[in-house]
């Protein structure tokens, strides 16, 4: 084939202005964003619309709430209230801005490409910074623009006042983003490139937990009998409000308060001060960022680890040097007998445990139950009602089952693109499955036992019940994990963009459903063992029921028959309880474990999911192997 | 015709107290294919990143087509192309859209973008998949897209980091032919590779880097003379110079042991 190539350039093309380059990169950024949106699955688009509607509803609700709160306050208190809102807004912008800045400026795949193109770095960072600013838009509208607008509407401000609202909003928006970018510089320096994906997951999860906490605060406040009045609380905090005047959020409230009082020029001065500070911080952040990247102070996330990697390599080389030629003699050694499969089982478990320990994103799976428990304990302490104790224990039991199942669901998907390894080693069958079970259950049990016993002690449950709860948790965890493992091996998937989502949603739903039945049947056996007085007294009053034909009558009669053993002699009842509880547990645990082992022997495949396309690796289905 | 297109002068990169590239002096002329060799962790990629302006040197300077990469990066970048070892592309763009973007970034006139993009993608055998999203491409196909993108703006200097990784034999051969044609037209090709056979067959000159230091430079023939034996392949010379010959001798002795 004859290759026809145009000759190389002799002179570089004429340089373009900053604006021309900026427009070019911005168009590209928008094209990529549009392409991303266009290629999303319809389900995800519907989800986004629903989320947007939800956010709008929340915006309207919070707007009315803030408007109502402003109505009841004196002008001085309003100033403090605005300061407080602006301060919360800035904090939120910084926090969410760090995540956005980290993803945009450190993890973005196109950075190397853009840095290589003949476009000044300043333009690249200008476009990227615009993306970070954009990510803070919602927070800025909520906490920087809307409070001013509502304040103006409430006191029927003149049109000129809204210029101040825009200036203050813009200033706070830029300050928040600039501070986020500055803090992000430190984060980028601390986080090594190869752990950047973990870091963004970590920050994102932290953000999620903070949002959940913030949304729970009103619930906790409402459940307090004495109630909380923000206006009264602010009125008693004069000293704090005075101190706020020295900070940008205080300047913002002063700008709006003086502006609405008719002193537009004073308001304008405060607004310009905020805007000036924002621009100043932004220029510093921008310059440091550009220099940081150019001088290698910050490396691209796809770059080398630098110093740390070098030093570690030296240590390894030194070790190898000490061993010298002996490493090659291993090849000539005689083959020794094979070790016990239990060693292989432990190797599988250890691999998963190490992966969980070293990937910070895994930790958040375990933090979620802790936080949920924290809320329940908090609610228990707040309301201090007797009924809370029973509900707390029920929630703990339910959560132990669901959490164990959920953690086991992640097991086989964790293999990701390395699924070939466990399929190719001579370990398939029970060593792999029991290894996976051990890895899934050890941290779960440790956490849930600590939670159960700790909570039981904190709320003053009897020792016998605490012991029963601890024992129950072990059995529940094992049973539920066996169910989870079965669904994991058959429905595991891997998406490089969201590596923590390792299971298909439908399989997850089925797993929860089966777990519910598991609890239900176990509960039946437990009732025979420890019959609740309330239930037996109700059942005693029931008339004799007979089967009259039909589905409903069949169910009622079935339940009636199931309740009869409660009135058997104690020995018989306990014996049946042990048989039912042990039978249900054994059936579920060993049944699901053996099914998983069978599938492991056949081989398992982690389904690769990328964007809207998903493909099975090596073959069309598991059965085809 | 023999202008120096790539030049480094005492180029050094340090991370803290650790130097990864130490006082590198290189010159690559117009029409030359220059092989850049070295064991893993020798500093090859760091050097390429400094040459492309992705990293600022701690000391020394690098120039492309006479433009200092630190002081006149835009001019230097406009005349060169970089093919990284890991092709990171926009997954949500098609190959055609990607080439259009690159052409726009390098200011290729609009009138010829379409024709040249189709020509290059066709040359690399991607003609029937130009409108598919890049996320669905295999590693080799992505590498081909990057190569096509590297050629679209008629670069005077091409820097390639392990360009044949993931390419099928036909594509690897095509790449060699393309690079030789570019060199014939006066471009300077700077290629970092571990495949010494490629370096031996294609490169006019090679440089060997070890622990950040340039330990040898010259044509394969000159290196043979320098090592002082004669008749060795570039692989033998490389192993001798980088200390890898100890391993090679061990492997040889093992082979002899098995044969007995």
Interface residues (C-beta under 8 A of the other chain):
Chain A: X1 X3 X4 X5 X6 X7 X8 X9 X10 X12 X13 X14 X15 X16 X24 X28 X31 X32 X35 X36 X39 X109 X110 X112 X113 X114 X115 X116 X117 X118 X119 X120 X121 X294 X295 X296 X299 X300 X302 X303 X304 X306 X307 X310 X311 X313 X325 X328 X331 X332 X610 X611 X613
Chain B: X13 X15 X16 X17 X18 X20 X41 X45 X46 X49 X52 X53 X54 X55 X56 X58 X65 X67 X73 X74 X75 X76 X77 X78 X79 X82 X84 X86 X88 X89 X90 X91 X92 X93 X97 X101 X102 X104 X105 X106 X107 X116 X119 X123 X133 X135 X136 X151 X153 X154 X155 X156 X174 X177 X178 X181 X182 X185 X186 X187 X250 X251 X254 X257
